[in-house]
Each structure stands twice: as structure tokens, then as C-alpha cells.
Amino acid sequence: MFFAPLSEQEQKDLAKSLVLLLSKYKYISDSYIIEFFSENLWETLPVGWQKALGDLSPPQIAQLLLDRDAKKRIYPSVWPLSLLALRATSHALVFPRMPPGHRAPDHVAPVKPEEFLSNSSQSSLLGHIFRKHVKPKKQHEIRKLGLMVKQLCDQTHCSSVVDVGSGQGHLTRFLSFGLGLDVTGIEADTNLVSMASIFDQQLLSTLAKERQKSGTSRLPHVAPGPAPRHVVGWVSPRATWQVFLQQLGRREKDSESYPAGPCQKRQRVLVSGQECELEKDIDHGSQVTSGSFGIKEASSSNFVLTGLHACGDLSATLLRHFANCPYIQGITSVACCYMKITTMENPMPPGVMSPPLFDHPKEESLSEYGYPMSEWVRGLPRHQLSYKAREGACHALEDYLHRLREESGLLKTHCYRAALESIIRAEKPHLRRASIQTIKKAHMLSFAEYARLGLPRVGLPGDLPIDPVHVGTMLKQQDRVIVFFSLALLLAPVVETLLLLDRMLFLQERGFQSQLAPLFDPALSPRNLVLVAVKKADEEAC
């Protein structure tokens, strides 16, 4: 499953190559496709590129530019060497998104994972009690990541797991009830924590009924173990690992106990034949389940850390805790929302929330940013990644490839939005890239109807007079819009590779080896790369 590990020097050389490539084509990765007409983006491309790409059909764009595994490429014209070099280098430098020995299907329609062939909404490999309230994508993710976390626990001889950003507890429940691990989930949203506790109780109720019906305490897809604990907490990037442990209700061994905290009511329940406690946190109104250790006075023991699509700086924070905290023996990190990562140039990117007022427990202010994490990348000239480049790295390449191959009507939406941006700029020159939110089924509308719905969202009348000749000229350039967006999408995995490689180098600089694996099916879960690291037994014995 894992790629062949890179040596420290190979990692450094790859980072240099990635930075060099991205700095050269920064004008593409930093461009906003909705400004295609207002900023005349087509003219920013070399003339030879314009001639080679201008008349390509969407399927040709897919085959000649984006499809890494295309077997036979038929060019309608001679491509400039610089364009061929960009495509070849972009494909060669990035971490593969398919497991070793696998390749993307040749046919137009994406193939569903085998687990969904008999039922598109129910994984055949996941027990039915773990599928309730869970969408197919998440079913696929929690099963695959859960099994990897279990392997990591076996390897490090740890039975405890901390799931950060646990949401409604889908992964937490599978790790606990399905794999028998001692799990604590921490989530900032109190509503999600409340739902996680409700879903826990629904699962327990289902198990009780099935045991009564079958007359046995042993059920398929269920492993004996403690019920999960759910903790309300915002994991601050500025806080130390000691504060993180305090949030979890853990304390360092041989240290003084932390205050007992809010009043709690306890209820005994039966989980896989064992008694566990359900605790009601009166202050937050959210239920917290605890198994083998108490919720406020637990002494710290070794554990494995995991985060499924931990947003923005959260993934970077977890890696720092792994490197610094002696109790964390292993980590699996699946990142997302790269545009929310903090940088020196943009320390507060759009969409990053401030910590809740109740969640400032004696923080030590740390100056590290989410990117770059490593000293090596930080020292490379022109290593900076813009908000737009990082946002582009979150796009679903496989989904867009599918649209291109089948010439989906959805492809027109970028051209529609770019044309509308041009109209908005003509009326309000200082209003740039204003949010108009998603217009439902935009690809099924005429542009006039699209504009009628979109203009009022930026304070312009829906019946604003529009020059039909000017609009028609823009809409005829739809294929050029698609080409430019595809060029940016070609660079998206390059940006993601640099971000993840920077994290691997960060760990390498601190003496920890790490590996990457394309754990999920990329067509189902676009952010499918998991970063895994384990501490050596002689560094911290479990």
C-alpha cells in the first residue's frame, strides 16, 4: 500500500523540484478561473500554448493533459516542448493517487469500489451497525482508516486511540465497537458531540436487541471493548501537547491531578459483555462516554493519534504533538482544506475560525505556521504557496476528468461564472470575486436566467441590461476556459505533494520516519493520501 520510502536527500531534492516548478507557473496556479475574461487570462499563456490548446475538445483535454495513465496520445497539432515538459514534470513529481499496482480505469464512467457494487449506498465490508447515518464516502473512509489505525495500534502495542476532529463519531464508533480499541474523540462543535453520543446509544440499543434475539453476546462485526469517550474541545495550534492532554481529560503520570471539572451524572451500560460508564457533562450539555479510564482524572498512557480530514492547521498541529508528546506512539493523518492553512504571508486565511472563549486553558503561544513546517522548505527561495494555489489543491481531479471524458454539461458553469464576473466588474469595478454562492442546476439554465439569479446576490438588479453580442462572444470561449482550468488542475497535485512532503521533512528533521499511502479510492474520496509515522520502540517503549 505504501510508496517506496524516500531517503532524506531524495525528499529534499523532490521539494526543490516542486518549488521550482510551482514558482515557474505561479501565474497559472494563482489565477482565479472566474476572472478568465476580466483579467484576460488566456493571453497570459505562451502563444504556442494558445495555438496547441485552443481548439481541443474536453475529451482531448482529458487524454492529452490530465490523464496521467493515458496509453496512446494523439495530438491534433505539434505541442511546444515547454507544454510537454510541464505535463510530464507535473505527472512525474507528484505522489501517485492510486495504490501501487493499481491504475485508473480506461473507460469513461468511474468504477465504484467493489464494496458498493451490490448496493451503491451500503458498503458490503462494513457491519450494518456502522453504516447507519453514514454516507457511502464516509463508510469507505472509516473502514479503511480504522483498519490502518488498528494495525498501528498492534505494531506499537497500544490499545488507546485519540480521534481529533471526530465530528459525529463515525470513525470513533468503528474503532471502539468494531475493532475493540479504547477511543477518545475530541470535537469543537458541541452539536456534533451531542449527535455522536446519541448515535452511540442507538448503536448500543441495536446491539442489545440483536443479542437478545440471537441469544449470544458475540455478534459479527463487533469487538469487545470499552465504549468511546466524546470530549468537547477546540485543539488550538498555539497550545502545547500538555494542554492537549488536559483537554482530553488526561494528565501526565506522577503529576498533580487536574480539577474535577463540571458535575457529571453516570449511567452503567453493557458494551460487548462489559460494563462501561456513560457520563453526562452538565456544562456543555453533551454526553461523554468513558470506558476503562475516568474522564477527568485519567493518568496519561501511550496512545495512537488519528485525524480523518483534519482541516487546515489541525493536521499540522497533530504532527507537532506527535513529535513532541512522549505518550503519542503513532499517527495517521489525512489532511484537507489546505487553503485554511496559516502562512507567514497569510496568518489568518478566510474561513479559519477563532477558538471559542471557553477553550483557552493556559495556552503557550507558539509561532509556527501550518506551512511550511520544515526548516528545509522554509529555506528554499520562492517556496511560498498562495491561498489560491492551496485552494486549488483541494479540487477533485478524478471527478473533473470524468466530466471532461463525457463532455458533461457541468463544464459550462466556470464559463458562466467568468462571464458574470465580467459583467459585475463593468458595473462595480472595485468588486472582485464576490461570492454569489451556488446557483442550483446552473448548467441547465440559459445564461440570461443564470445572470438574473446571480446579479441580485451582489447588489445588482436581476434585469440589468446585458449586451447579448458581448455575452455570446464570451460563451463561445467555453473550451478555452476549460483548458485554463485544466492547466491549473494539472498543478493541483503538485501543490498537495509539496504540502505533504513538507510535513514528512518536518518529521524527518526531528528523527521520525514517515510514509504516505493512497488509502482511499480517489474517485470516492479525493483527499485520499494518509501520512503515517511510528516512534521506534527504543525511543518510547509502550
C-alpha positions in Angstrom: 0.0 0.0 0.0 2.8 2.4 0.9 5.1 4.1 -1.7 8.7 3.1 -1.6 10.2 5.3 1.1 12.4 8.3 0.0 15.7 8.9 1.7 16.2 12.3 3.4 18.2 13.6 0.5 15.6 12.4 -2.0 12.9 14.2 -0.1 14.9 17.4 -0.1 15.6 17.1 -3.8 12.0 16.5 -4.6 11.0 19.6 -2.5 13.4 21.7 -4.5 12.0 20.4 -7.8 8.4 21.0 -6.7 9.2 24.6 -5.6 11.0 25.3 -8.9 8.1 24.0 -11.0 5.4 25.9 -9.0 7.3 29.1 -8.9 7.7 29.0 -12.7 4.0 28.5 -13.3 2.7 30.6 -10.4 0.7 32.7 -12.8 -1.5 29.7 -13.6 -1.9 28.2 -10.1 -2.6 31.7 -8.6 -5.2 32.6 -11.1 -9.0 32.6 -10.4 -10.9 31.0 -13.2 -13.8 33.4 -12.6 -11.5 36.2 -13.8 -10.8 34.5 -17.1 -12.4 37.3 -19.1 -12.0 40.2 -16.7 -8.2 39.6 -16.3 -7.8 38.2 -19.9 -6.2 35.0 -18.6 -5.9 33.3 -22.0 -3.4 35.9 -23.1 -1.2 35.1 -20.2 -0.4 31.8 -21.8 2.5 31.5 -24.3 1.4 32.0 -27.9 2.5 28.4 -28.8 0.3 27.0 -26.0 -2.7 29.0 -27.2 -2.4 27.6 -30.6 -1.9 24.0 -29.4 -4.7 24.1 -26.8 -7.2 26.5 -28.2 -9.3 24.0 -30.3 -9.1 20.9 -28.1 -12.4 19.2 -27.1 -13.0 18.2 -23.5 -12.1 14.5 -24.1 -8.9 15.6 -25.8 -8.0 17.8 -22.8 -8.5 14.8 -20.5 -6.4 12.5 -22.6 -3.6 14.8 -23.6 -3.2 16.9 -20.5 -4.7 15.5 -17.3 -4.8 11.7 -17.7 -1.5 10.5 -16.1 -2.0 6.9 -17.3 -3.1 7.6 -20.9 -1.7 4.9 -23.1 -1.9 6.5 -26.5 -2.0 10.2 -27.1 -3.0 11.5 -30.5 -2.1 15.2 -30.9 -4.0 17.2 -33.5 -1.0 19.6 -33.7 2.6 19.8 -32.6 2.8 20.8 -29.0 5.6 23.2 -27.8 8.3 21.4 -25.8 7.6 23.7 -22.8 4.0 22.5 -22.6 5.0 18.8 -23.0 7.6 19.4 -20.2 5.0 20.9 -17.9 2.7 17.9 -18.3 5.4 15.3 -18.0 7.1 17.0 -15.0 3.8 17.6 -13.2 2.8 13.9 -13.5 6.3 12.7 -12.6 6.8 14.7 -9.4 3.6 14.1 -7.6 2.7 11.3 -5.2 0.6 8.8 -7.0 -3.1 8.8 -6.1 -3.6 5.1 -6.8 -2.1 2.3 -4.7 1.0 0.6 -6.2 0.0 -1.9 -8.8 -3.4 -0.2 -9.5 -4.3 2.2 -12.2 -7.3 4.3 -13.1 -9.9 2.7 -15.4 -9.7 3.4 -19.1 -13.4 3.8 -19.7 -15.4 7.0 -19.3 -17.5 6.1 -16.3 -15.7 5.8 -13.0 -15.9 2.3 -11.4 -17.3 2.1 -7.9 -15.3 0.2 -5.3 -16.3 -3.4 -5.0 -17.8 -2.9 -1.6 -20.6 -0.8 -3.3 -21.3 -3.0 -6.3 -24.3 -4.8 -4.8 -25.7 -1.7 -3.1 -24.4 1.8 -4.0 -25.2 3.2 -0.6 -24.2 0.3 1.7 -20.6 -1.0 2.0 -20.7 -4.8 2.0 -17.4 -4.8 4.0 -18.7 -2.7 6.9 -21.1 -4.0 9.5 -24.6 -2.7 9.3 -24.5 -1.1 12.7 -21.7 1.2 11.5 -23.5 2.2 8.3 -26.4 4.0 10.0 -26.3 7.8 9.4 -23.1 7.3 7.4 -22.9 8.2 3.7 -21.0 5.9 1.3 -17.9 8.0 1.1 -17.6 8.1 4.9 -18.3 4.3 5.1 -15.4 3.7 2.8 -13.1 6.1 4.7 -13.8 4.9 8.3 -13.4 1.2 7.3 -10.1 1.7 5.5 -8.6 4.2 8.1 -10.0 2.2 11.0 -8.2 -0.9 9.9 -4.9 1.0 9.4 -5.2 2.6 12.9 -5.8 -0.9 14.3 -2.6 -2.2 12.6 -0.7 0.8 14.0 -2.0 0.0 17.5 -0.9 -3.6 17.1 2.5 -2.5 15.9 3.0 -0.1 18.8 1.3 -2.3 21.4 -1.1 0.5 22.2 -4.8 -0.1 22.8 -5.8 3.6 23.1 -6.6 6.0 20.3 -7.4 9.7 20.2 -9.5 10.8 17.2 -9.2 14.5 16.7 -12.0 16.3 14.8 -14.2 13.3 15.5 -17.5 15.0 14.4 -20.5 12.8 14.8 -18.2 9.9 15.9 -18.5 7.6 12.9 -14.8 6.6 13.0 -14.7 6.6 16.8 -17.6 4.1 16.9 -16.0 1.8 14.4 -12.6 1.9 16.2 -14.3 1.3 19.5 -17.2 -1.1 18.9 -15.9 -2.6 15.7 -12.2 -3.0 16.5 -12.2 -3.1 20.3 -10.0 -0.1 20.8 -10.1 2.4 23.7 -11.1 5.6 21.9 -11.4 9.2 22.8 -12.9 11.6 20.3 -12.4 15.3 20.6 -14.5 17.8 18.6 -15.0 21.5 18.8 -18.7 21.6 17.8 -20.9 20.7 20.8 -23.8 19.9 18.5 -21.8 17.2 16.7 -20.6 15.8 20.0 -24.2 15.6 21.2 -25.1 13.7 18.0 -22.2 11.4 18.4 -23.5 10.4 21.9 -27.0 9.9 20.5 -25.7 7.7 17.8 -23.6 5.7 20.3 -26.7 5.0 22.3 -28.7 4.0 19.2 -25.9 1.5 18.4 -25.9 0.1 21.9 -29.7 -0.3 21.7 -29.3 -2.1 18.4 -26.7 -4.4 19.9 -28.8 -5.2 22.9 -31.8 -6.2 20.7 -29.6 -8.3 18.4 -28.0 -10.1 21.4 -31.5 -10.8 22.9 -32.7 -12.1 19.5 -29.7 -14.3 18.8 -29.2 -15.5 22.4 -25.5 -14.8 22.3 -23.2 -11.9 23.4 -20.9 -12.4 20.4 -22.0 -10.7 17.3 -20.4 -10.4 13.8 -18.6 -7.1 13.1 -18.4 -6.3 16.9 -15.3 -6.5 19.1 -15.4 -6.4 22.9 -14.0 -3.2 24.3 -14.9 0.0 26.2 -17.4 2.5 24.9 -15.9 5.6 23.3 -15.5 8.9 25.1 -16.5 12.1 23.4 -14.9 15.4 24.5 -15.8 18.9 23.6 -12.7 20.9 22.8 -11.0 23.1 20.2 -7.4 21.9 19.5 -5.5 25.2 19.3 -2.4 25.3 17.1 -0.9 27.6 19.7 -1.2 25.2 22.6 1.4 22.8 23.9 0.9 19.0 24.0 0.4 19.3 27.8 -2.6 21.4 27.2 -3.8 18.9 24.6 -3.7 16.1 27.1 -5.5 18.3 29.6 -8.3 18.8 27.1 -8.6 15.0 26.7 -9.0 14.6 30.4 -5.6 13.0 30.7 -2.8 14.1 33.0 0.9 13.3 33.0 2.0 10.5 35.2 3.3 11.5 38.7 1.8 15.0 38.3 -0.9 16.6 40.4 -4.5 15.9 39.4 -6.4 18.4 37.4 -9.6 19.9 38.9 -12.5 17.5 38.8 -14.4 19.8 36.4 -18.2 20.1 36.0 -20.7 17.9 37.7 -21.4 14.6 36.0 -24.1 12.0 36.1 -23.2 8.4 35.5 -25.1 5.6 34.0 -24.0 1.9 33.6 -24.4 0.3 30.2 -23.4 -3.1 28.7 -21.0 -3.0 25.8 -19.8 -6.3 24.3 -20.5 -8.1 27.6 -18.6 -5.5 29.7 -19.9 -2.7 31.9 -18.9 0.9 30.9 -20.0 4.3 32.0 -21.9 7.0 30.2 -21.3 10.4 31.7 -23.4 13.5 31.2 -21.5 16.7 31.0 -23.9 19.2 32.5 -21.9 22.3 31.5 -21.7 21.5 27.8 -25.0 19.6 27.5 -23.1 16.8 25.6 -22.8 13.2 26.6 -19.4 11.8 27.1 -18.8 8.1 27.1 -15.9 6.6 29.0 -14.5 3.1 29.2 -11.5 1.9 31.1 -10.4 5.3 32.4 -12.2 8.1 34.1 -13.0 11.3 32.2 -11.3 14.0 34.3 -8.7 12.2 36.4 -7.2 9.8 33.9 -3.4 9.3 34.1 -1.8 9.5 30.7 -0.9 6.3 28.9 0.5 5.8 25.4 -1.9 6.1 22.5 -2.1 6.5 18.7 -3.3 9.8 17.3 -5.6 9.9 14.2 -7.4 12.6 12.3 -9.7 11.9 9.3 -9.6 15.0 7.1 -8.4 17.3 9.9 -9.0 20.8 8.5 -6.3 23.4 7.8 -3.7 23.8 10.6 -5.2 21.0 12.6 -3.3 18.3 10.7 0.0 20.2 11.2 -0.8 20.6 14.9 -1.3 16.9 15.3 2.0 16.2 13.7 3.7 18.6 16.1 2.0 16.9 19.1 3.2 13.5 17.8 6.8 14.8 17.5 6.8 16.5 21.0 4.5 14.4 23.2 6.1 11.2 24.7 2.8 9.4 25.0 1.8 9.5 21.3 3.4 6.4 19.7 1.9 6.6 16.2 -0.1 8.9 14.0 -2.3 8.6 10.9 -3.0 12.0 9.3 -5.4 12.6 6.4 -5.5 16.3 5.6 -8.0 18.6 3.9 -8.9 22.3 3.4 -5.3 23.3 2.5 -6.5 26.9 1.8 -7.2 27.2 5.6 -3.5 26.6 6.5 -1.8 29.6 8.0 1.4 31.0 6.5 3.6 33.9 7.3 2.1 35.8 4.4 -1.5 35.0 5.3 -1.7 34.2 9.1 -5.5 34.4 9.1 -6.9 32.9 5.9 -10.6 33.2 5.1 -12.7 30.5 6.8 -10.4 30.0 9.8 -12.4 30.1 13.0 -11.3 31.7 16.2 -11.2 29.5 19.3 -14.3 29.5 21.5 -14.0 31.7 24.6 -14.2 28.7 27.0 -11.3 27.0 25.3 -8.2 28.9 26.3 -6.6 26.7 29.0 -3.3 28.3 29.8 -2.0 28.3 26.2 1.6 28.9 25.4 1.7 31.0 22.3 3.6 29.2 19.5 4.7 31.0 16.4 4.7 28.1 14.0 2.5 28.3 10.9 0.8 25.4 9.0 3.1 25.9 6.1 6.0 25.5 5.8 6.6 23.2 8.8 10.1 22.0 7.8 13.2 24.1 8.1 14.3 22.7 4.7 11.3 24.0 2.7 11.3 27.3 4.7 14.9 27.8 3.5 14.0 27.3 -0.2 13.7 30.5 -2.3 10.1 31.1 -3.6 8.6 28.3 -1.5 5.5 30.4 -0.7 2.1 29.0 -1.7 -0.8 31.4 -2.2 -4.3 30.9 -0.8 -5.5 30.2 -4.4 -2.8 27.6 -5.0 -3.7 25.8 -1.8 -7.4 26.0 -2.5 -6.8 24.5 -6.0 -5.0 21.6 -4.3 -8.4 20.6 -2.8 -10.1 20.1 -6.1 -11.3 16.6 -7.2 -9.1 15.7 -10.2 -10.8 12.4 -10.9 -14.3 14.0 -10.9 -13.3 16.6 -13.4 -11.6 14.0 -15.6 -14.9 12.2 -15.7 -16.7 15.4 -16.7 -14.3 16.0 -19.5 -14.5 12.5 -20.9 -18.3 12.5 -21.0 -18.5 16.2 -22.0 -20.7 16.9 -19.1 -23.0 19.9 -19.2 -21.5 20.9 -15.8 -18.4 22.1 -17.7 -20.2 25.3 -18.7 -20.5 26.6 -15.1 -17.0 28.0 -15.0 -17.6 29.9 -18.2 -21.0 31.2 -16.9 -19.4 32.5 -13.7 -16.5 34.1 -15.6 -18.8 35.9 -17.9 -20.9 37.1 -15.0 -17.8 38.3 -13.3 -17.0 40.4 -16.3 -20.5 42.0 -16.2 -20.2 42.6 -12.5 -16.8 44.3 -12.9 -18.3 46.6 -15.6 -20.9 47.8 -13.1 -18.8 47.7 -9.9 -15.1 47.9 -10.8 -13.9 47.6 -7.3 -16.0 44.4 -6.6 -13.8 41.5 -7.2 -14.6 37.8 -7.0 -17.8 38.5 -4.9 -19.4 35.3 -3.6 -22.7 34.6 -5.3 -22.9 31.0 -3.8 -24.0 28.1 -5.8 -26.9 28.5 -8.3 -28.7 25.2 -8.4 -28.6 23.4 -11.7 -26.8 26.3 -13.3 -25.7 24.2 -16.3 -29.4 23.6 -17.2 -30.1 27.3 -17.3 -29.7 29.9 -20.1 -27.1 32.5 -19.3 -29.8 35.1 -19.1 -31.6 33.1 -16.4 -28.3 32.5 -14.6 -27.5 36.2 -14.6 -31.0 37.0 -13.4 -30.4 34.8 -10.3 -26.8 35.8 -9.7 -26.8 39.5 -10.1 -29.0 40.3 -7.1 -26.6 38.4 -4.9 -24.0 41.1 -5.4 -26.5 44.0 -5.2 -27.2 44.4 -8.9 -30.7 44.2 -10.4 -31.6 40.9 -12.0 -33.0 42.7 -15.1 -29.7 44.6 -15.6 -29.4 45.2 -19.4 -26.8 42.8 -20.9 -25.2 43.1 -24.3 -26.1 39.7 -25.9 -23.3 40.0 -28.5 -20.7 40.6 -25.9 -22.0 37.7 -23.8 -22.2 35.4 -26.9 -18.5 36.2 -27.6 -17.6 35.1 -24.1 -19.7 31.9 -24.1 -18.0 30.8 -27.4 -14.8 30.6 -25.5 -16.0 27.9 -23.1 -13.4 25.4 -24.3 -10.6 27.9 -23.6 -12.0 28.4 -20.1 -11.9 24.6 -19.6 -8.3 24.4 -20.9 -7.1 27.1 -18.5 -8.9 25.5 -15.5 -7.4 22.1 -16.6 -3.9 23.6 -16.6 -4.4 24.9 -13.0 -5.8 21.4 -12.1 -2.7 19.8 -13.6 -0.7 21.7 -10.9 -3.1 21.0 -8.0 -1.5 17.6 -7.1 1.9 19.3 -7.3 0.9 21.7 -4.6 -0.6 18.9 -2.5 2.6 16.9 -2.9 4.7 19.9 -1.7 2.5 20.4 1.3 2.6 16.8 2.4 6.3 16.4 1.6 7.0 19.5 3.8 5.3 17.6 6.7 7.4 14.5 6.0 10.5 16.6 6.1 9.4 18.2 9.4 9.2 14.7 10.9 12.5 13.7 9.3 14.2 16.7 10.9 13.0 15.5 14.3 14.2 12.0 13.8 10.9 10.3 12.8 10.5 8.3 9.6 7.1 8.6 7.9 5.3 7.2 4.8 2.5 8.1 2.6 -0.2 5.8 1.2 -3.2 6.4 -1.1 -5.6 4.8 1.3 -9.0 5.7 -0.2 -10.4 5.4 -3.7 -9.6 8.9 -5.1 -12.8 8.9 -7.2 -14.8 8.5 -4.0 -12.6 10.4 -1.6 -10.3 13.0 -3.4 -8.2 13.7 -0.3 -7.0 10.1 -0.1 -3.4 10.3 1.0 -2.6 9.3 4.6 0.6 10.2 6.3 1.7 7.5 8.8 4.5 7.7 11.4 5.5 5.5 14.3 8.0 6.0 17.1 10.7 3.4 17.4 10.4 1.0 20.4 13.7 2.2 21.8 12.6 5.8 21.7 9.4 5.3 23.7 8.5 1.8 24.9 4.8 1.2 25.1 
